[in-house]
Amino acid sequence: MATAVKLGEVQSEMTADVKKTDNLKVLLRVDWSDKMKEITFKPSEDLKKGDKVKILIEKM
């Protein structure tokens, strides 16, 4: 089985409340051109405006 390689991570702050039943979307871009499909997921817990979040990017 291949090992995942960490490519980077980004940290940000939530700008709105998100319930764990809501869909969150992540989009990775190079400059302003689309390079990857949008990824949708449901968070495992409710998030509030101002919560700090971190997204890890790994090559699989």
Contacts in CASP RR format, 6 or more apart in sequence:
PFRMAT RR
TARGET T0000
AUTHOR 0000-0000-0000
METHOD contacts of the structure
MODEL  1
MATAVKLGEVQSEMTADVKKTDNLKVLLRVDWSDKMKEITFKPSEDLKKG
DKVKILIEKM
2 60 0 8 1.000
4 58 0 8 1.000
4 59 0 8 1.000
4 60 0 8 1.000
5 58 0 8 1.000
5 59 0 8 1.000
6 56 0 8 1.000
6 57 0 8 1.000
6 58 0 8 1.000
7 57 0 8 1.000
7 58 0 8 1.000
7 59 0 8 1.000
8 56 0 8 1.000
8 57 0 8 1.000
9 54 0 8 1.000
9 55 0 8 1.000
9 56 0 8 1.000
9 57 0 8 1.000
10 54 0 8 1.000
10 55 0 8 1.000
10 57 0 8 1.000
11 52 0 8 1.000
11 53 0 8 1.000
11 54 0 8 1.000
11 55 0 8 1.000
12 52 0 8 1.000
12 53 0 8 1.000
12 55 0 8 1.000
13 50 0 8 1.000
13 51 0 8 1.000
13 52 0 8 1.000
13 53 0 8 1.000
14 47 0 8 1.000
14 48 0 8 1.000
14 49 0 8 1.000
14 50 0 8 1.000
14 51 0 8 1.000
14 52 0 8 1.000
14 53 0 8 1.000
15 49 0 8 1.000
15 50 0 8 1.000
16 49 0 8 1.000
17 46 0 8 1.000
17 47 0 8 1.000
17 48 0 8 1.000
17 49 0 8 1.000
18 24 0 8 1.000
18 43 0 8 1.000
18 46 0 8 1.000
18 47 0 8 1.000
19 46 0 8 1.000
20 42 0 8 1.000
20 43 0 8 1.000
20 44 0 8 1.000
20 45 0 8 1.000
20 46 0 8 1.000
21 42 0 8 1.000
22 42 0 8 1.000
22 43 0 8 1.000
23 40 0 8 1.000
23 41 0 8 1.000
23 42 0 8 1.000
24 40 0 8 1.000
24 41 0 8 1.000
24 42 0 8 1.000
24 43 0 8 1.000
25 38 0 8 1.000
25 39 0 8 1.000
25 40 0 8 1.000
26 38 0 8 1.000
26 39 0 8 1.000
26 40 0 8 1.000
26 41 0 8 1.000
26 55 0 8 1.000
27 34 0 8 1.000
27 36 0 8 1.000
27 38 0 8 1.000
27 39 0 8 1.000
28 35 0 8 1.000
28 36 0 8 1.000
28 57 0 8 1.000
29 35 0 8 1.000
29 36 0 8 1.000
47 53 0 8 1.000
END
